[in-house]
């Protein structure tokens, strides 16, 4: 079937699958879930921070369809830029204008349409909604490099979509991409024997951990020389976010103010931060600060973690801990070419705490810290049936005094155990009938 000649040469150039197969290596852990999403009757939306591999995942999904013998002409891929003047409705109409394509659609043949960086297209939500409602055999796969809350996209596509948030490379993915070894993930709820086997395997590759923290969360940097890294992060991620993406939320935002706030937060990541003090330091109102914090969250640069308190109101009023979406962003932004070049041990410890947060967030959606009555716990993970208090230590030894916060928390909340993540092998202690499981961070 010859593709309609009205489609632009630019679209033809991007759809290499129409002409030849191009295998994409280094499959992310997310890929299996996304392959399965192609079989479901929802719009698939792949979102999160720039340069974490969303477009590559799209290409791998296309390769999966080609391997499944889907006609290449039934797959459309195109990407958009901020200066893109193309009309989305016109593009879709031209692609499906071919009479043969229409005949296929009438007979229920599946059509797969991949639209990359769709946040730059006006009226995208209404157009996608209309096509989705009228053509049930069209499978849309979309990527966003900013939150779905732009211009009420989420409300417009209500119930029609499933969002998949793609984080940076996990430590396990990094080892697989660089050492070609599959590491089992760290499961806090695993049994003792299973935990020992997992940790014995993981301990063989701890020498790569600090390089991973330095820049290994970016798929694009795995095979790149070190001198390229800072330029990559500043030009292809941060400059684009602060010069383009933030204005998708509000044209009146001050880019320099947003960047200054981000710098402050990166330097205070992992601390308890008073919004009032930050607002005073920046000479802005707390109302304006909240507005800019919301934008930084929606561009997936930062996360705010509340205090684990009984009252929701108290949680909202409490100081928040700020964490970076990627630990590598902190290292690179602070102008260090490697975590080993950071002069202060405490700073390294805070970076490791940020890593633990990103690791936990991949498995647990509800994460808090705890600070009340002179007892502080770095993280409290809330599952549907249990609380997991976790302390993080960057040292190779852990004392009973350092275990005490999780023990105190566990006793207060009638728990049987707590956790300490540190830089030494697995062991178990008992304090006041509370089991304290000490695990190596990696």
Helices and strands as residue ranges (DSSP letters): H 9-14, G 16-18, H 31-37, E 43-47, H 54-67, G 72-74, E 75-79, H 88-95, H 99-106, E 111-116, G 118-120, H 124-134, E 138-144, G 150-152, H 153-156, E 161-165, H 171-179, H 192-202, G 203-208, H 209-211, I 212-216, G 219-221, G 226-228, H 229-233, I 234-238, H 239-243, G 245-248, H 255-267, E 272-273, H 275-282, H 286-298, E 302-305, H 312-317, E 320-324, H 327-333, G 339-341, H 345-361, E 367-372, E 375-382, E 387-392, H 400-412, E 417-422, E 427-431, E 434-440
